[in-house]
Amino acid sequence: MAIFEAESWFPLQGKEAEHDAAMKDFLQWVNAHRSLFKEWKSLRYFIKEIAGPNSGRHFIVWEYEDLASFEAYKKRRRDYPGPYAEYKLHDPYHLGVMDHRNMEVEIWYEDHRALWLT
């Protein structure tokens, strides 16, 4: 059963342009280094609107085949060894453009996928 790691945040006020540039750089970098992320089935980026006080919240959602794939990736990337050191240089989480005070991380499980419209 696929699982989804969903991380959400607001950009730091006054750093919106830098945040947008950092997100674009990050997405381009992971696309260019896809072999480092074999457990990721997909990576998607969203911005929430028409949501009251949560309008403008950004989401990035990683899809994994299952919980074991998620755990294997997290274990291999822990402490950013080898090629993951460069990943950290492109990760907006470490670039001072995200408001860490309101970040949220959730794990979502799929349900009734055979009935999804795709």
N, CA, C and O of each residue as an XYZ file, in Angstrom:
472
protein
N       0.847     -1.182      0.000
C       0.000      0.000      0.000
C       0.886      1.237      0.000
O       1.780      1.372      0.835
N       0.634      2.130     -0.935
C       1.425      3.356     -1.023
C       1.174      4.240      0.193
O       0.083      4.256      0.763
N       2.216      4.973      0.571
C       2.070      5.995      1.607
C       2.598      7.311      1.044
O       3.388      7.340      0.101
N       2.137      8.384      1.649
C       2.511      9.724      1.217
C       3.032     10.485      2.428
O       2.371     10.546      3.465
N       4.222     11.066      2.289
C       4.769     11.952      3.310
C       4.440     13.367      2.859
O       4.903     13.817      1.811
N       3.645     14.060      3.650
C       3.220     15.415      3.307
C       3.822     16.395      4.302
O       3.584     16.301      5.507
N       4.594     17.323      3.792
C       5.220     18.360      4.623
C       4.627     19.697      4.183
O       4.502     19.961      2.987
N       4.260     20.542      5.154
C       3.683     21.836      4.793
C       4.275     22.948      5.642
O       4.754     22.720      6.753
N       4.229     24.167      5.088
C       4.844     25.330      5.723
C       4.368     26.601      5.018
O       3.707     26.550      3.980
N       4.718     27.719      5.603
C       4.577     29.025      4.953
C       5.980     29.546      4.664
O       6.890     29.325      5.463
N       6.176     30.232      3.542
C       7.468     30.890      3.315
C       7.682     31.977      4.370
O       6.718     32.533      4.897
N       8.923     32.271      4.670
C       9.209     33.376      5.583
C       8.754     34.683      4.951
O       8.968     34.916      3.761
N       8.127     35.531      5.754
C       7.686     36.828      5.244
C       8.900     37.627      4.788
O       9.926     37.682      5.467
N       8.757     38.237      3.633
C       9.849     39.018      3.064
C      10.833     38.186      2.262
O      11.742     38.735      1.639
N      10.665     36.855      2.267
C      11.577     35.983      1.516
C      10.813     35.153      0.487
O      11.287     34.101      0.058
N       9.632     35.627      0.092
C       8.800     34.853     -0.826
C       9.500     34.596     -2.162
O       9.441     33.479     -2.677
N      10.161     35.607     -2.731
C      10.841     35.424     -4.020
C      11.995     34.437     -3.883
O      12.186     33.582     -4.747
N      12.767     34.551     -2.798
C      13.864     33.615     -2.566
C      13.324     32.204     -2.354
O      13.917     31.227     -2.813
N      12.194     32.108     -1.655
C      11.562     30.806     -1.429
C      11.159     30.171     -2.756
O      11.443     28.999     -3.000
N      10.496     30.947     -3.611
C      10.058     30.416     -4.900
C      11.251     29.954     -5.742
O      11.193     28.903     -6.381
N      12.319     30.730     -5.740
C      13.519     30.348     -6.486
C      14.146     29.088     -5.893
O      14.609     28.219     -6.632
N      14.165     28.986     -4.571
C      14.737     27.807     -3.912
C      13.918     26.556     -4.210
O      14.484     25.484     -4.427
N      12.598     26.679     -4.224
C      11.760     25.519     -4.536
C      11.972     25.065     -5.976
O      12.054     23.867     -6.245
N      12.061     26.012     -6.893
C      12.297     25.655     -8.299
C      13.644     24.959     -8.446
O      13.752     23.946     -9.136
N      14.673     25.505     -7.796
C      16.001     24.888     -7.838
C      15.962     23.475     -7.259
O      16.539     22.554     -7.838
N      15.289     23.296     -6.128
C      15.195     21.985     -5.483
C      14.525     20.967     -6.410
O      15.035     19.863     -6.599
N      13.393     21.341     -6.980
C      12.676     20.409     -7.853
C      13.499     20.064     -9.099
O      13.503     18.916     -9.543
N      14.190     21.050     -9.656
C      15.052     20.772    -10.806
C      16.209     19.857    -10.408
O      16.579     18.956    -11.161
N      16.782     20.090     -9.219
C      17.913     19.287     -8.773
C      17.500     17.832     -8.544
O      18.200     16.919     -8.981
N      16.387     17.607     -7.875
C      15.989     16.212     -7.636
C      15.618     15.520     -8.949
O      15.851     14.320     -9.098
N      15.044     16.259     -9.903
C      14.769     15.657    -11.210
C      16.060     15.262    -11.919
O      16.110     14.219    -12.570
N      17.097     16.077    -11.803
C      18.380     15.793    -12.446
C      19.152     14.680    -11.738
O      20.081     14.110    -12.312
N      18.774     14.367    -10.494
C      19.480     13.346     -9.703
C      18.514     12.247     -9.270
O      18.599     11.738     -8.152
N      17.616     11.895    -10.146
C      16.536     10.947     -9.845
C      17.049      9.621     -9.283
O      16.366      8.990     -8.476
N      18.230      9.196     -9.695
C      18.763      7.898     -9.242
C      19.001      7.851     -7.730
O      19.085      6.766     -7.154
N      19.109      9.007     -7.089
C      19.299      9.042     -5.629
C      17.998      8.767     -4.871
O      18.012      8.543     -3.660
N      16.903      8.785     -5.578
C      15.587      8.734     -4.925
C      14.737      7.592     -5.471
O      13.573      7.784     -5.823
N      15.326      6.409     -5.537
C      14.637      5.269     -6.150
C      13.363      4.880     -5.413
O      12.472      4.278     -6.012
N      13.256      5.207     -4.137
C      12.057      4.858     -3.374
C      10.887      5.807     -3.648
O       9.739      5.470     -3.359
N      11.167      6.971     -4.195
C      10.098      7.936     -4.463
C       9.332      7.497     -5.704
O       9.908      7.392     -6.787
N       8.045      7.241     -5.553
C       7.208      6.978     -6.721
C       6.854      8.290     -7.403
O       6.742      8.360     -8.627
N       6.679      9.326     -6.594
C       6.397     10.655     -7.141
C       6.749     11.705     -6.100
O       6.882     11.411     -4.912
N       6.895     12.916     -6.567
C       7.117     14.084     -5.715
C       6.265     15.197     -6.299
O       6.381     15.522     -7.481
N       5.401     15.785     -5.462
C       4.480     16.812     -5.945
C       4.531     18.024     -5.019
O       4.783     17.903     -3.820
N       4.287     19.179     -5.601
C       4.381     20.440     -4.872
C       3.094     21.232     -5.106
O       2.665     21.413     -6.245
N       2.483     21.702     -4.009
C       1.207     22.407     -4.074
C       1.252     23.662     -3.216
O       2.067     23.778     -2.301
N       0.360     24.602     -3.529
C       0.133     25.780     -2.691
C      -1.367     25.837     -2.417
O      -2.182     25.801     -3.339
N      -1.710     25.925     -1.159
C      -3.112     25.914     -0.729
C      -3.689     27.326     -0.786
O      -3.072     28.270     -0.293
N      -4.865     27.472     -1.383
C      -5.548     28.759     -1.464
C      -7.009     28.581     -1.068
O      -7.492     27.458     -0.929
N      -7.700     29.688     -0.889
C      -9.102     29.709     -0.454
C      -9.248     28.810      0.768
O     -10.094     27.916      0.801
N      -8.413     29.061      1.768
C      -8.345     28.194      2.947
C      -8.264     29.001      4.237
O      -7.692     28.533      5.221
N      -8.823     30.196      4.248
C      -8.779     31.015      5.461
C      -7.345     31.270      5.884
O      -6.509     31.638      5.059
N      -7.052     31.077      7.175
C      -5.698     31.371      7.655
C      -4.628     30.442      7.080
O      -3.437     30.726      7.205
N      -5.034     29.342      6.455
C      -4.065     28.442      5.834
C      -3.826     28.753      4.361
O      -3.074     28.040      3.696
N      -4.452     29.803      3.842
C      -4.174     30.201      2.460
C      -2.702     30.572      2.341
O      -2.147     31.263      3.195
N      -2.090     30.102      1.275
C      -0.671     30.368      1.068
C       0.241     29.316      1.679
O       1.462     29.417      1.557
N      -0.327     28.304      2.337
C       0.491     27.209      2.890
C       0.986     26.367      1.723
O       0.220     26.029      0.819
N       2.260     26.035      1.749
C       2.889     25.225      0.710
C       2.974     23.777      1.186
O       3.179     23.513      2.371
N       2.814     22.845      0.251
C       2.882     21.415      0.537
C       3.826     20.753     -0.446
O       3.828     21.070     -1.636
N       4.622     19.838      0.057
C       5.362     18.936     -0.817
C       4.982     17.533     -0.362
O       4.974     17.231      0.831
N       4.667     16.680     -1.338
C       4.157     15.344     -1.034
C       5.003     14.315     -1.770
O       5.088     14.315     -2.998
N       5.623     13.441     -0.989
C       6.397     12.335     -1.529
C       5.526     11.085     -1.496
O       4.882     10.800     -0.487
N       5.507     10.351     -2.585
C       4.791      9.078     -2.617
C       5.816      7.945     -2.596
O       6.792      7.954     -3.346
N       5.573      6.976     -1.722
C       6.411      5.784     -1.595
C       5.555      4.544     -1.834
O       4.348      4.560     -1.592
N       6.172      3.491     -2.302
C       5.454      2.236     -2.544
C       4.806      1.708     -1.270
O       3.689      1.190     -1.289
N       5.537      1.852     -0.154
C       5.040      1.327      1.116
C       5.887      1.916      2.248
O       6.837      2.659      1.999
N       5.540      1.583      3.477
C       6.252      2.107      4.644
C       7.710      1.646      4.658
O       8.587      2.404      5.072
N       7.984      0.428      4.217
C       9.366     -0.078      4.182
C      10.230      0.762      3.252
O      11.392      1.022      3.566
N       9.693      1.191      2.120
C      10.436      2.049      1.179
C      10.730      3.405      1.807
O      11.836      3.930      1.680
N       9.743      3.964      2.479
C       9.916      5.235      3.187
C      11.041      5.120      4.210
O      11.935      5.965      4.261
N      10.988      4.064      5.027
C      11.995      3.883      6.076
C      13.378      3.638      5.500
O      14.361      4.137      6.046
N      13.484      2.876      4.401
C      14.784      2.614      3.763
C      15.401      3.911      3.253
O      16.596      4.147      3.435
N      14.591      4.749      2.617
C      15.105      6.031      2.126
C      15.578      6.909      3.278
O      16.681      7.453      3.233
N      14.756      7.049      4.297
C      15.120      7.907      5.433
C      16.391      7.410      6.109
O      17.221      8.217      6.528
N      16.554      6.106      6.221
C      17.756      5.543      6.841
C      18.993      5.843      5.987
O      20.032      6.236      6.517
N      18.884      5.659      4.673
C      20.026      5.887      3.788
C      20.412      7.365      3.753
O      21.598      7.681      3.665
N      19.455      8.265      3.818
C      19.729      9.695      3.721
C      20.079     10.333      5.069
O      20.538     11.474      5.112
N      19.866      9.609      6.158
C      20.138     10.157      7.494
C      21.546     10.753      7.551
O      22.499     10.128      7.088
N      21.680     11.911      8.094
C      22.946     12.641      8.248
C      23.561     13.071      6.918
O      24.697     13.543      6.891
N      22.827     12.915      5.814
C      23.232     13.415      4.496
C      24.631     12.958      4.072
O      25.494     13.790      3.796
N      24.862     11.628      4.017
C      26.188     11.143      3.594
C      26.377     11.231      2.080
O      25.406     11.299      1.327
N      27.623     11.228      1.650
C      27.955     11.152      0.227
C      27.186     12.131     -0.632
O      27.227     13.336     -0.385
N      26.471     11.624     -1.657
C      25.770     12.518     -2.588
C      24.618     13.286     -1.940
O      24.136     14.269     -2.502
N      24.182     12.849     -0.779
C      23.093     13.560     -0.098
C      23.568     14.854      0.555
O      22.754     15.688      0.952
N      24.880     15.021      0.665
C      25.411     16.305      1.149
C      25.052     17.408      0.149
O      24.710     18.521      0.550
N      25.130     17.103     -1.150
C      24.744     18.081     -2.167
C      23.232     18.319     -2.149
O      22.772     19.444     -2.346
N      22.468     17.256     -1.914
C      21.010     17.384     -1.781
C      20.672     18.430     -0.718
O      19.816     19.287     -0.933
N      21.341     18.356      0.413
C      21.077     19.279      1.525
C      21.326     20.732      1.101
O      20.642     21.640      1.576
N      22.289     20.954      0.221
C      22.585     22.309     -0.264
C      21.455     22.883     -1.120
O      21.350     24.099     -1.279
N      20.614     22.010     -1.667
C      19.501     22.440     -2.523
C      18.157     22.373     -1.811
O      17.150     22.835     -2.347
N      18.131     21.808     -0.621
C      16.877     21.617      0.109
C      16.459     22.928      0.775
O      17.155     23.401      1.673
N      15.336     23.529      0.356
C      14.907     24.809      0.932
C      14.739     24.775      2.454
O      14.793     25.817      3.106
N      14.539     23.597      3.011
C      14.412     23.463      4.467
C      15.641     24.051      5.171
O      15.536     24.589      6.273
N      16.790     23.943      4.529
C      18.064     24.373      5.128
C      18.533     25.738      4.614
O      19.657     26.146      4.908
N      17.699     26.448      3.858
C      18.153     27.680      3.202
C      17.569     28.959      3.795
O      17.754     30.038      3.231
N      16.874     28.857      4.911
C      16.368     30.065      5.564
C      15.227     30.756      4.848
O      15.065     31.971      4.962
N      14.422     29.981      4.098
C      13.303     30.579      3.368
C      11.949     30.052      3.834
O      10.907     30.520      3.376
N      11.966     29.082      4.743
C      10.729     28.486      5.266
C      10.545     28.898      6.717
O      11.510     28.983      7.477
N       9.301     29.152      7.092
C       8.991     29.462      8.486
C       8.851     28.142      9.243
O       7.817     27.478      9.165
N       9.880     27.779      9.960
C       9.920     26.489     10.672
C       8.965     26.445     11.860
O       8.685     25.370     12.389
N       8.469     27.591     12.278
C       7.584     27.618     13.445
C       6.226     26.995     13.156
O       5.521     26.600     14.084
N       5.852     26.902     11.893
C       4.525     26.367     11.579
C       4.585     25.190     10.611
O       3.599     24.887      9.940
N       5.729     24.529     10.537
C       5.853     23.363      9.660
C       5.078     22.190     10.242
O       4.981     22.023     11.458
N       4.538     21.396      9.355
C       3.835     20.178      9.745
C       4.282     19.051      8.829
O       4.497     19.263      7.635
N       4.422     17.847      9.387
C       4.736     16.656      8.610
C       3.699     15.608      8.957
O       3.422     15.350     10.128
N       3.131     15.009      7.929
C       2.103     13.986      8.110
C       2.407     12.807      7.195
O       3.063     12.955      6.164
N       1.923     11.644      7.587
C       1.955     10.467      6.723
C       0.517     10.149      6.360
O      -0.344     10.008      7.229
N       0.272     10.039      5.066
C      -1.066      9.714      4.566
C      -1.006      8.321      3.941
O      -0.040      7.986      3.255
N      -2.032      7.518      4.179
C      -2.163      6.209      3.554
C      -3.264      6.265      2.513
O      -4.303      6.888      2.729
N      -3.036      5.620      1.395
C      -4.074      5.563      0.370
C      -5.212      4.651      0.837
O      -5.023      3.792      1.698
N      -6.371      4.851      0.264
C      -7.519      4.000      0.569
C      -8.372      3.893     -0.689
O      -8.619      4.897     -1.357
N      -8.813      2.715     -1.009
C      -9.675      2.449     -2.165
C      -9.075      2.969     -3.469
O      -9.785      3.518     -4.312
N      -7.760      2.791     -3.628
C      -7.085      3.330     -4.826
C      -7.676      2.808     -6.126
O      -7.706      3.528     -7.125
N      -8.142      1.575     -6.126
C      -8.728      1.010     -7.348
C      -9.942      1.808     -7.812
O     -10.342      1.707     -8.972
N     -10.522      2.590     -6.930
C     -11.703      3.394     -7.281
C     -11.367      4.848     -7.579
O     -12.264      5.633     -7.886
N     -10.109      5.220     -7.497
C      -9.705      6.594     -7.787
C      -9.903      6.887     -9.295
O      -9.795      5.993    -10.134
N     -10.183      8.108     -9.594
C     -10.191      8.555    -10.982
C      -8.778      9.022    -11.317
O      -8.275      9.976    -10.723
N      -8.157      8.359    -12.251
C      -6.779      8.726    -12.626
C      -6.666      8.855    -14.120
O      -5.590      9.158    -14.635
